[in-house]
Amino acid sequence: MQRSLALERLGHVVSWVDPYDWVSPWMGHWLFHAGGFGIGLKINRPIFKAVEASRPDLIWVDQGDYLDARLISRLRTLSVPIVNYTVDDPFGGRDGRRFNNYLRALPFYDLLAVVREENVAEAYARGARNVMRIWRSADEVAHRPRALTDEDFRKWGSEVCFIGTWFPERGPFMAELIRAGLPLSIWGGRWQKAPEWPIIAPHWRGPGQDDPEIYARIIQCAKISLGLLSKGNRDRHTTRSLEIPAIGGLLCAERTDEHCEAFKEGVEAVYWKDAQECVEQCRRLLSDENRIETLKAQGHERYVRSNYNNESVVDSILKAAFHLDGDKREPAGAPRIKAEAR
């Protein structure tokens, strides 16, 4: 949704086709465990008809885990560029069979936009036509700083916060922070599955927030916001790595080459290699609120200066898609973009 709205802000007319109009939410379970086998019989025909009726100048598929090779091949008959953008790792194996359709359809896209350097070679090895590596991005509107009230700080304030889903490696990490006495607040789903839940439960403040207003306030009201990676997704930075500074929060994240490239260590963000160093960094910061405010301001300034935003990223993808070869010239006027909702 946020990428779609960014396209609209750039002046494009965006039409939506959502596979969930024809499938039930439980199909996500089927996708993970069975690769969505047979789903094309349900969604290919209505999706093609909807896309064809919109007379698009470009087709933008976001993720595309439901869309099979037969559908993407048929969409090519519309003779417009077909772009796929995914922030997940279709080649890494964390998500079971979820990306089976994506991997089979991959050769039929004109352009793939991926966020991991290793995904570039992996995509070409599976027959991709063109691949571009991009950085993740925050949204100019959804992740703007808010004017906060005293009530916001009473409701959402925290010393050290983390917003994110439970993964097996995250439970021991959080438990170690808690045992060390760090004043931690956690928002996110599936934490009740953690073996460490008895330790974590007093620090859990609710599910992850899809509402951008609440999400932004949680980060902005926190003194420190942790940035954890998904090891199974081979992350070296995440969308949240950029959203936190965009909102005006202080990013305290695992030290990686991409984090250090995005924000200067000790100046625009703070990094750590393990739970022990994370505790030490947070304790130093909590004893110096002036430094917290300075880091927040400098991190936000770097976000703005470096254009880590949706409009810049989606615009770069469009420009690449319309200049792949001499047969795909950018049309006069604003392209009409067909987006698959996720």
Phi, psi and omega per residue, in radians:
M1 nan -0.786 -3.109
Q2 -1.147 -0.639 3.087
R3 -1.192 -0.658 3.090
S4 -1.074 -0.780 3.136
L5 -1.158 -0.572 3.075
A6 -1.120 -0.704 3.079
L7 -1.069 -0.720 3.113
E8 -1.124 -0.717 3.127
R9 -1.098 -0.464 3.093
L10 -1.398 -0.031 3.059
G11 1.787 0.090 -3.132
H12 -1.549 2.647 3.065
V13 -1.641 2.090 -3.010
V14 -1.965 2.199 2.997
S15 -1.900 2.622 -3.078
W16 -2.022 2.451 2.889
V17 -2.231 2.149 -3.063
D18 -2.007 2.015 3.113
P19 -0.967 -0.461 -3.122
Y20 -1.210 -0.138 3.003
D21 -1.189 -0.331 -3.075
W22 -2.122 -0.055 3.113
V23 -2.272 2.773 3.113
S24 -1.500 2.723 3.123
P25 -0.997 -0.490 -3.115
W26 -1.171 -0.189 3.139
M27 -1.132 -0.330 3.064
G28 -1.062 -0.645 3.094
H29 -1.157 -0.743 3.108
W30 -1.101 -0.685 -3.140
L31 -1.104 -0.786 -3.094
F32 -1.145 -0.768 -3.000
H33 -1.590 -0.462 -3.077
A34 -2.201 0.118 3.118
G35 1.223 0.293 -3.127
G36 1.171 0.517 -3.095
F37 -0.951 2.211 3.094
G38 1.466 -0.032 -3.072
I39 -1.159 -0.450 3.129
G40 -1.033 -0.526 3.107
L41 -1.081 -0.448 -3.094
K42 -1.590 -0.674 -2.928
I43 -1.973 -0.345 -3.005
N44 -1.087 -0.823 -3.087
R45 -1.129 -0.888 -3.134
P46 -1.155 -0.599 3.109
I47 -1.147 -0.793 -3.133
F48 -1.054 -0.776 -3.123
K49 -1.072 -0.724 -3.126
A50 -1.165 -0.727 3.125
V51 -1.149 -0.800 -3.132
E52 -1.043 -0.716 -3.111
A53 -1.137 -0.474 -3.113
S54 -1.384 -0.182 -3.137
R55 0.863 1.045 -3.033
P56 -1.315 2.709 2.957
D57 -1.613 -0.283 3.114
L58 -2.764 2.518 3.082
I59 -1.936 2.147 -3.127
W60 -1.946 2.046 3.102
V61 -1.845 2.106 3.122
D62 -1.704 1.995 -3.040
Q63 1.318 -1.271 3.078
G64 1.413 0.336 -3.099
D65 -1.208 -0.331 3.098
Y66 -1.574 -0.269 -2.942
L67 -1.663 2.141 -3.045
D68 -1.623 3.042 -3.073
A69 -1.099 -0.615 -3.129
R70 -1.090 -0.719 3.140
L71 -1.197 -0.839 -3.108
I72 -1.103 -0.665 3.087
S73 -1.074 -0.715 3.129
R74 -1.207 -0.638 3.100
L75 -1.083 -0.460 3.122
R76 -1.115 -0.374 3.114
T77 -1.179 -0.230 3.093
L78 -1.397 -0.137 3.017
S79 1.023 0.751 3.011
V80 -2.268 2.743 3.104
P81 -1.065 2.455 3.082
I82 -2.066 2.077 -3.070
V83 -1.935 2.454 2.976
N84 -2.098 2.284 3.086
Y85 -2.120 2.208 3.051
T86 -2.436 2.380 3.055
V87 -1.646 -0.204 3.122
D88 -1.472 -3.096 -3.062
D89 -2.029 1.513 -3.085
P90 -1.120 -0.288 -3.046
F91 -1.783 -0.047 -2.965
G92 -1.610 -0.325 3.060
G93 1.549 -0.034 -3.114
R94 -1.166 -0.566 -2.944
D95 -1.765 0.600 3.080
G96 1.009 -2.246 -3.114
R97 -1.741 0.241 -3.035
R98 -0.937 -0.652 -3.018
F99 -1.748 0.340 3.098
N100 -0.984 -0.835 3.138
N101 -1.101 -0.758 3.127
Y102 -0.992 -0.826 -3.061
L103 -1.139 -0.628 3.112
R104 -1.302 -0.544 -3.123
A105 -1.472 -0.252 -3.004
L106 -0.851 -0.748 -3.102
P107 -1.168 -0.236 -3.071
F108 -1.617 -0.122 3.065
Y109 -1.429 2.518 3.053
D110 -1.305 -0.560 -3.092
L111 -2.608 2.325 2.997
L112 -1.909 2.327 3.003
A113 -1.915 2.095 -3.082
V114 -2.211 2.794 -3.037
V115 -1.945 0.077 3.109
R116 -2.106 2.366 -3.125
E117 -1.047 -0.696 -3.113
E118 -1.174 -0.433 3.126
N119 -1.151 -0.418 -3.122
V120 -1.093 -0.961 3.140
A121 -1.127 -0.661 3.141
E122 -1.113 -0.664 3.129
A123 -1.214 -0.768 3.114
Y124 -1.080 -0.643 -3.138
A125 -1.117 -0.418 3.136
R126 -1.716 0.184 3.009
G127 1.763 0.239 3.129
A128 -1.086 2.542 3.129
R129 -1.410 -0.861 -3.131
N130 -2.535 2.389 -3.120
V131 -2.334 2.347 3.020
M132 -2.180 2.437 3.099
R133 -1.709 2.274 -3.125
I134 -2.212 2.864 2.971
W135 -1.508 2.621 2.947
R136 -1.088 3.031 -3.072
S137 -2.661 2.686 2.995
A138 -1.684 2.934 -3.094
D139 -1.800 2.356 -3.087
E140 -1.062 -0.545 -3.096
V141 -1.701 -0.945 -3.083
A142 -1.085 -0.550 -3.053
H143 -1.993 0.578 3.032
R144 -1.438 2.673 3.024
P145 -1.113 2.475 3.122
R146 -1.789 2.785 2.942
A147 -1.450 1.993 -3.016
L148 -1.648 2.662 3.102
T149 -1.987 2.944 3.048
D150 -1.052 -0.619 3.115
E151 -1.115 -0.662 3.086
D152 -1.031 -0.796 -3.119
F153 -1.176 -0.617 3.101
R154 -1.170 -0.661 -3.049
K155 -1.475 -0.682 -2.983
W156 -2.038 -0.084 -3.045
G157 -1.128 2.591 3.093
S158 -2.769 2.815 3.055
E159 -1.399 -0.981 3.115
V160 -2.271 2.159 -3.100
C161 -2.116 2.681 2.955
F162 -2.392 2.291 3.053
I163 -2.026 2.047 3.134
G164 2.962 2.845 -3.111
T165 -1.347 2.615 3.030
W166 -1.215 2.333 2.888
F167 -2.243 2.743 -3.040
P168 -0.934 -0.643 -3.108
E169 -1.322 -0.266 -3.066
R170 -1.457 -0.494 -3.136
G171 -1.051 -0.934 3.116
P172 -1.056 -0.632 3.135
F173 -1.094 -0.870 -3.134
M174 -1.126 -0.691 3.130
A175 -1.081 -0.660 3.122
E176 -1.159 -0.698 3.093
L177 -1.081 -0.750 -3.105
I178 -1.159 -0.766 3.130
R179 -1.078 -0.512 3.128
A180 -1.386 -0.055 3.086
G181 1.562 0.230 -3.138
L182 -1.236 2.311 3.140
P183 -1.333 1.513 -2.948
L184 -1.805 2.444 3.003
S185 -2.180 2.309 -3.068
I186 -2.146 2.285 2.951
W187 -2.087 2.357 3.107
G188 2.743 2.923 -3.091
G189 -1.643 2.776 2.997
R190 1.243 0.132 -3.109
W191 -1.154 -0.399 3.101
Q192 -1.139 -0.289 3.107
K193 -1.400 -0.246 -3.077
A194 -1.181 2.329 3.021
P195 -0.995 -0.437 -3.128
E196 -1.534 0.178 -3.053
W197 -0.923 -0.709 3.124
P198 -1.001 -0.561 3.096
I199 -1.381 -0.678 -3.037
I200 -1.377 -0.566 -2.985
A201 -0.848 -0.783 -3.119
P202 -1.127 -0.277 -3.093
H203 -1.810 -0.049 -3.138
W204 -1.479 2.197 -3.039
R205 -1.957 0.069 3.051
G206 2.474 3.058 -3.121
P207 -1.211 2.918 3.055
G208 -1.087 2.642 -3.015
Q209 -1.837 2.030 3.035
D210 -1.420 -0.379 3.117
D211 -1.251 2.007 -3.087
P212 -1.098 -0.456 3.130
E213 -1.174 -0.794 3.128
I214 -1.232 -0.777 3.134
Y215 -0.943 -0.835 -3.119
A216 -1.138 -0.683 -3.120
R217 -1.178 -0.648 3.095
I218 -1.042 -0.808 -3.131
I219 -1.198 -0.750 -3.080
Q220 -1.224 -0.495 -3.139
C221 -1.502 -0.132 3.120
A222 -1.519 2.536 3.032
K223 -1.274 -0.669 -3.126
I224 -2.382 2.402 3.096
S225 -2.106 2.136 -3.119
L226 -1.385 2.470 3.055
G227 -2.049 1.818 3.133
L228 -1.765 2.677 -3.132
L229 -1.818 2.741 2.970
S230 -1.652 1.913 -3.090
K231 -1.113 -0.675 3.134
G232 -1.167 -0.349 3.135
N233 -1.682 0.079 3.117
R234 0.955 0.651 -3.135
D235 -1.280 2.476 2.897
R236 -2.140 -0.160 2.831
H237 -2.704 2.801 -3.138
T238 -2.249 2.989 3.067
T239 -1.017 -0.673 -3.135
R240 -1.132 -0.455 3.093
S241 -1.026 -0.504 -3.130
L242 -1.720 -0.557 -3.134
E243 -1.150 -0.663 -3.097
I244 -1.058 -0.934 3.093
P245 -1.143 -0.573 3.121
A246 -1.053 -0.729 -3.122
I247 -1.282 -0.394 -3.105
G248 1.886 0.278 3.104
G249 -1.566 3.003 3.105
L250 -1.758 2.006 3.132
L251 -1.405 2.135 3.065
C252 -2.169 1.742 -2.895
A253 -2.295 2.941 3.069
E254 -1.092 2.406 -3.108
R255 -1.307 1.991 3.068
T256 -2.356 2.892 3.113
D257 -1.076 -0.662 -3.103
E258 -1.288 -0.669 3.047
H259 -1.059 -0.787 -3.109
C260 -1.163 -0.533 3.075
E261 -1.254 -0.643 -3.073
A262 -1.291 -0.747 -3.093
F263 -2.408 2.293 -3.082
K264 -1.173 2.229 -3.072
E265 -1.129 2.317 3.104
G266 1.380 -0.103 -3.127
V267 -2.089 -0.796 -3.095
E268 -2.025 -0.213 3.101
A269 -2.861 2.971 3.133
V270 -2.183 2.443 -3.071
Y271 -2.222 2.857 3.123
W272 -2.599 2.801 3.134
K273 -1.801 -0.376 -3.114
D274 -2.742 3.126 -3.081
A275 -1.072 -0.680 -3.119
Q276 -1.080 -0.803 3.127
E277 -1.199 -0.573 3.078
C278 -1.057 -0.786 3.105
V279 -1.046 -0.795 -3.119
E280 -1.100 -0.757 3.136
Q281 -1.103 -0.780 -3.110
C282 -1.147 -0.699 3.113
R283 -1.081 -0.749 3.118
R284 -1.095 -0.741 -3.124
L285 -1.154 -0.763 -3.092
L286 -1.161 -0.325 3.082
S287 -1.540 -0.005 -3.069
D288 -2.508 1.436 -3.065
E289 -1.178 -0.465 3.077
N290 -1.100 -0.699 3.115
R291 -1.175 -0.655 3.074
I292 -0.994 -0.843 -3.107
E293 -1.152 -0.646 3.113
T294 -1.134 -0.790 3.122
L295 -1.103 -0.699 3.102
K296 -1.053 -0.815 -3.101
A297 -1.138 -0.748 -3.108
Q298 -1.256 -0.598 3.064
G299 -1.131 -0.746 3.119
H300 -1.136 -0.707 3.131
E301 -1.092 -0.686 3.117
R302 -1.157 -0.679 3.074
Y303 -1.000 -0.824 -3.119
V304 -1.145 -0.817 -3.071
R305 -1.108 -0.620 -3.052
S306 -1.601 0.014 3.098
N307 0.996 0.799 3.068
Y308 -1.436 0.987 -3.016
N309 -2.265 2.793 -3.069
N310 -1.051 -0.745 -3.077
E311 -1.064 -0.741 3.129
S312 -1.126 -0.733 -3.084
V313 -1.219 -0.848 -3.104
V314 -1.168 -0.569 3.096
D315 -1.137 -0.700 3.128
S316 -1.143 -0.597 3.109
I317 -1.196 -0.759 3.125
L318 -1.066 -0.796 -3.124
K319 -1.068 -0.704 3.111
A320 -1.138 -0.730 -3.086
A321 -1.134 -0.641 -3.082
F322 -1.478 -0.044 3.141
H323 -2.204 0.542 3.137
L324 -1.237 -0.672 3.095
D325 -2.742 3.102 -3.048
G326 -1.185 -0.281 -3.123
D327 -1.500 -0.169 -3.093
K328 -2.064 1.372 3.133
R329 -1.584 2.558 3.138
E330 -1.137 2.192 -3.107
P331 -1.264 2.783 3.068
A332 -1.165 2.495 -3.124
G333 1.394 -3.082 -3.071
A334 -1.414 2.295 3.083
P335 -1.124 2.639 3.000
R336 -1.689 2.141 -3.025
I337 -1.821 2.266 3.036
K338 -1.747 2.125 -3.076
A339 -2.036 2.383 2.977
E340 -1.527 2.160 -3.114
A341 -1.304 2.552 3.012
R342 -2.249 nan nan
